[in-house]
Amino acid sequence: MSYTLENNIDYKRKTFLIYDVPEYFNLPFLKNNTTSLKLKRIKQYPGYSINLDNYTNLDEFLKTTFSKSSNQKLRRYLRRLELCFDISYKMLIGPTDKAEYNRVFNHFHSLLTKRFNDKKTTNNNLNPGEWNFYKEVAYPLILEKKAGLHVVYNGNTPICVRLLYFSESIIFDAITVFDIDYTKFHIGKISVMKMLEWSFNSDYNYFDFSKGYFDYKESWSDLKYNFEYHILYDSKSISSILLASTLSRYFKTKQFLRDKDFNKKLHNLNFILKCKNKDIQKPTIQEIDSKNIEFTNDMLVKIDFLDLEYSFLRKFVFDFLFLNSEHINNLNVYKIEELDQNYFLIESPKKQTIVY
């Protein structure tokens, strides 16, 4: 979260590299330094934050940040999600059942994998070593209230998960993912709303979206800043100066390539190489004119579209719920047997449609 230097630190002929320091952090020991230990600040990722003290509650923040029409849309998305599903929100922080923690974290991994497979790119958080590290360290931090998992549930199933860290005054949003089958409901925006609602009811001064650019971070934040890499070096040591200069050039070059979107191209290439022998394409589902399909009721076989076998149908079914303002419990999905192709009937009290 921050760092300081001990008065008796041995820095002679040494170089120190400190990652991901937000430029708004107050580091007075650097300003008052009278030693030969000097600092190079290297700009890296952009960061985005909300000063919670500028607003009394979520409603005031939304009115200040977004237009009236955008506010109405956000409220409409929230109402529609809660109309169509059995939605609940929970912050896992403090005493937390280990079995529930493991269950949520496993869903977290599955949703993140699904999200980046759909984007056809890699995510370093999903590297086995890195993910296992997060899973191992997050639980004891949750027990100490230094971390939390904010979860949106549909019934008992997590459909949006945020891993957060807490300092005394700042909430850091570390990793976030939502189930892309619920895209029509704008569940990512709903999750931010509910997370901020929790934040305003807590004793924190800032909500920090952490490093990296995303459209939603820019639209929701009221403070943009940069993360920096700090290189501390002994200015009386040639070897320390050379090492600090080399590190500085290296990270400036990385940032230059990042500004040119080289990192995105590299992630896309890694995905292609990693998945070239795997078929992760989802079947294309489309609505068709039911007048062209002839079937009788005895050809209809009711299916549970939430089963893994029919996972390719979920997004289309959830879109159907959104467009027809229907609760999932009022929905029936049938497979139409005895036809040469895979046809499915989606039926609610208000409407029915056939997809292929």
URSULLIN-V474232 format. One record per backbone hydrogen bond with DSSP energy under -1.0 kcal/mol. NH is the residue of the N-H (numbers start at 0). CO is the residue of the C=O. E is the energy in kcal/mol with one decimal. If there is no record, write none. Layout:
nh={NH;NH}
co={CO;CO}
e={E;E}
//
This chain:
nh={8;13;15;17;20;22;24;29;31;37;39;41;43;46;48;49;51;51;52;53;54;60;61;62;63;64;65;70;71;72;73;74;75;76;77;78;79;80;81;82;83;84;86;87;89;91;92;93;100;101;102;103;104;105;106;107;108;109;110;111;112;113;114;115;116;117;118;120;125;126;130;131;132;133;134;135;136;137;140;141;142;143;144;145;147;148;149;150;151;152;153;154;156;158;159;160;161;162;163;164;165;166;170;171;172;173;174;176;178;181;182;184;185;189;190;191;192;193;194;195;196;197;198;199;200;201;204;205;206;207;208;211;217;218;219;220;221;222;224;226;227;228;229;230;231;232;233;234;236;240;241;242;243;244;245;246;247;248;249;250;251;252;253;254;255;256;257;258;260;261;264;265;266;267;268;269;270;271;272;273;274;277;287;291;292;298;299;300;302;306;309;310;312;316;317;318;319;320;321;322;323;325;327;329;330;331;333;334;335;336;342;343;344;345;346;347;352;354;355}
co={5;10;231;229;227;225;21;26;27;232;230;228;226;224;222;206;49;204;204;50;51;56;57;58;59;60;61;66;67;68;69;70;71;72;73;74;75;76;77;78;79;80;84;152;150;148;90;141;96;97;98;99;100;101;102;103;104;105;106;107;108;109;110;111;112;113;114;115;122;123;126;127;128;129;130;131;132;133;136;137;138;139;141;140;163;91;161;89;159;87;156;85;153;151;151;176;149;174;147;171;145;169;205;164;207;162;162;160;158;178;179;181;182;185;186;187;188;189;190;191;192;193;194;195;196;198;168;168;49;170;47;45;213;214;215;216;48;48;46;44;20;41;17;39;15;37;13;35;233;236;237;238;239;240;241;242;243;244;245;246;247;248;249;250;251;252;253;254;257;256;260;261;262;263;264;265;266;267;268;269;270;274;353;288;289;295;296;334;332;303;306;307;309;312;313;314;315;316;317;318;319;320;83;326;327;346;344;300;342;298;340;354;333;352;331;350;345;343;285}
e={-1.5;-2.2;-3.4;-2.7;-2.9;-2.2;-1.9;-1.7;-2.0;-2.9;-2.3;-2.5;-3.0;-3.0;-2.5;-2.5;-1.1;-1.7;-1.1;-1.7;-1.7;-1.9;-2.8;-2.3;-2.1;-2.5;-2.5;-2.4;-2.2;-2.0;-2.3;-2.3;-2.2;-2.7;-2.1;-2.6;-2.6;-2.4;-2.2;-1.6;-2.1;-1.7;-1.3;-1.9;-2.3;-3.2;-1.0;-2.7;-2.4;-2.7;-2.2;-2.7;-2.7;-2.2;-2.0;-2.7;-2.1;-2.2;-3.0;-2.1;-2.5;-2.5;-2.4;-2.2;-2.1;-1.9;-1.5;-2.1;-1.7;-1.5;-3.0;-2.5;-1.6;-2.2;-2.6;-2.2;-2.5;-2.3;-1.3;-2.4;-2.1;-1.4;-1.4;-3.2;-2.0;-1.6;-2.2;-3.2;-2.6;-2.9;-2.8;-3.3;-2.1;-3.2;-1.2;-2.4;-1.9;-3.0;-2.7;-2.4;-2.4;-2.7;-2.4;-3.4;-3.3;-2.4;-1.2;-2.0;-2.9;-2.0;-1.5;-1.8;-2.1;-1.7;-2.6;-1.8;-2.2;-2.5;-2.4;-2.7;-2.3;-1.9;-2.0;-2.9;-1.0;-1.7;-2.4;-2.0;-2.3;-3.7;-2.7;-2.3;-1.6;-2.0;-1.9;-1.8;-1.9;-1.6;-2.3;-3.5;-2.0;-2.4;-2.6;-2.7;-2.4;-2.3;-1.2;-3.0;-1.8;-2.5;-2.7;-2.2;-2.5;-2.5;-2.4;-2.6;-2.3;-2.4;-2.3;-2.5;-2.1;-2.1;-2.1;-2.1;-2.1;-2.4;-2.3;-2.6;-2.0;-2.7;-1.7;-2.2;-2.4;-2.3;-2.2;-2.6;-2.0;-2.1;-2.5;-2.5;-2.3;-1.8;-2.3;-2.0;-1.4;-1.9;-1.7;-2.4;-2.7;-2.1;-1.5;-1.8;-2.2;-2.3;-3.2;-2.3;-1.9;-2.1;-2.3;-2.6;-1.6;-1.7;-2.5;-1.8;-1.4;-2.6;-2.7;-3.0;-2.7;-3.2;-1.1;-2.5;-2.7;-3.2;-2.9;-3.0;-2.6;-2.7;-2.3}
//
